[in-house]
Amino acid sequence: MSSRTENVTTPAGEARITWHTARGARLVLAVSHGAGGGIEARDLQTLAAALPARGITVALVEQPWRVAGKKVAAAPKVLDEGWRGLWPALAGPGLPVVAGGRSAGARVACRTAAELGAAGVLALAFPLHPPGRPEKSRAGELTGAGRPTLVVQGGRDPFGRPEEFPAGEHTLVEIPYGDHGFAVPKKADLTQDEALEMISDAVARWLLELQAGK
């Protein structure tokens, strides 16, 4: 595996892609961060470390607001503009691209997947609703993605527990005890490393099945 960083100018400002390239890659998984952090998130770093060995190139995407050092995420419309502006660079290797992200990044991927021609969508910790506000559902973004979709959700995520998700075409994998950042309590009968391995295994299996079905 090799890694490199690429800056990309978008209508929303300068964004950054950190490529973790697989030898003989069969597809690209492009994943962006949420509104409260960057690509250092444990789930994103786990995927970047684990998937290239399985023939999947991982592109970690930093939105312009994050590259600019701002502490507050841009509005959804601006996030979508940044993602659209990045897409030609993500598709540059000439491989199928699965659009993904965690939390707010997952919403961006869902909203834009069909128009950009993504091969699929990976939604990590999809924020189905604000904590304690189930009536403010964002389920329509998920069910309207228009592409094969994998949701990986913590069992105690306050933004939406697995059992709250609507039935649909998407596949849902639960990470037991995981919160919105996939942290698990020390008292759980699942270690943090095991939880992260569950994420990488589930994502790799789904991506390879997706590619095999093309």
N, C-alpha and C positions, 0 to 999 in steps of 0.2 A: 504493500500500500504506500502511495505517496500522497502528500498534501501540499496544497498551494492556495494562496489567497488572491482573489480578483476583485477589483473595484469596478462597479458598473454604474453609469449615470442613468438615472430614471427621471420621469417627470416629477417625482416626489423628492428628488435629491439623490445624493450618492449613496448607493448600497454596497454591500460587500458579500462575496461568496467565498467560503472556505471549502475547497474541494478535498475530499478524501477519496482518491481514485483507486478503483479496483483493476487489477490486471484482467484483461478479457471481459470487461464489464458487459452485462446484458441489459442493464437499465440504470437510470439515475433516480435516486430518491432525493428530492429537494425539500428540505424542511426548515421552517422559520420558527422563531421564538414567540413568546407571548408578550403581553403588555407589561408584565412586571419584571422582566429579566431578559437575558440575552441567550446566545448559543451555548453558554456554559451550563445550561440546565442539564440535570443528570440524565434525563431520557435522551436528549439530543446527542450528548457526548457518548452515551452507551451505543447508540446506533452508529455513530461515526467510527467508533472503535471496532465494532463487531461485524458490520455488514460487508465491508470491502473484501474480507476473506471469503465471503460467500458469493462473490461476483457482482456485488451491487455497489456502485459509486454513490457516495453520500455527499450532497452539497448543502452545507449549513449556511443559511441565508440570514443576514442582518439587515433589517429594514433601515431606511434612511434616517429615521428619527433616532435610532439607536447608534448608528455610525456617527451622527452629529453630536452625540453626547447628551441628548435630552433625556430627562427623567420621566416624562409623560408621553405615552404612546400617541401617535397621530390618530385622527379620526378614521373610521373604517373605510371611507371612500379614498382617503390618501394612502392607506395601507394597500388597498387593491391596486391603486395606480403604481405604487412601488413594485408590487409583485408582477404586474403586467410588464413593466419596464425591464424587469430582470429576466423574464421568460426566454427571450432569444438567446441569452447567455447560457441559461440552463439547458436549452435544447441544442446548444452548440456542438456537443459531442456526437450528435446524430443518433442518439439512443432514445427509446421511450422514456418519458419523464413522469414520475408519480409525484403529484403535488402534495405537500404535507406541512404540518406545523403542530405546535402545541398551543392549546388555549386560543388566544386571539389569532394566532397564526393558522390554526386549524380552520377557523371561520373564513379567513381569507382564501385558503385553498378550496374550501367548499364553494364559496361564492363565484370563483373564477375558473374552476376546473373545466367546465364544459366549453366555454368560449376559447380557452387556451389550448384545448385538445389534450389535456392531461390523460395519461394512461390509467390513472386511478387517483384516489385520495387517501392519505393517511391522516387521521384525526387523533392526535394525542391529547388526552385530558380536554375533550371538547366541552366548552362552557355552555351547557344546555340552558342554563338560566343563572342569573345572579344568585349568590348564596341567600337562602331564605325567601326567594321570590320565584317560586315555580310557575307562577302565572305569567311571567315574562319570558316565555319559552323562545328559544332560537332553533327549535327543531326543524323549522322550514329550511334553514340554510343547509342543514345536514341532509335532509331527505331530498332536497332540490339539487344536490351536487351533480347529478346526472352522469356519474362515473362510478365504477366499482369502488367501494369505500370500506376501509377498516377503521373502526373506533377502538382505541385502547384507553380504558377508563379505570381509575382507582375505585376500589370498593367503597371508600368513604369520602369521595370527592364532593365537597359542598356545592360545587357548581353543577352537579348532576351525578347521582349515583347510577350504576348500570341499570338497575330495575326501573328507573324513571324514563329511560329512553324509549321512544315509540318504535313499534315494529316497522320494518322497512327493508329495503334491499341491502342495507349495510351489514357488515359482519362486526360483532362486538366481542371484544376480549376483556374480561375483568382481571385486574391485578388486585388480589385480595389485600385488604387493609390499606391500600394506597390512598393518599390524599391527592390534592390537585397537582402536586409536584412529584407524585409517586413515592413520597416518603412513607415508610412503614414504621409503626411503633416498635420499640425494642422488645416489648412483651409479646409481639405477634409470633406465630409459629412459622414465619417466613422471614428470612433475613433480607436486608436491603439489597445485597448482591443477588440474591435469588430472585427478588422482584424485578430487578433490572434485566436479569437474564431471561425472565419470562417475556419481558417486552421485546428484547432483541430477537428471541426465538420466534415469537408470534409474528412479528413484522417480517422477518426473513422468510418464513414459511408462506405467508400470504403473498408477498411480492413474487416469490419464485413460482407459486401457483398461478398468479396473475399473468406472469410472463409466459409460462408454459401454455396458457390458454389462448395466447394471441395467434 
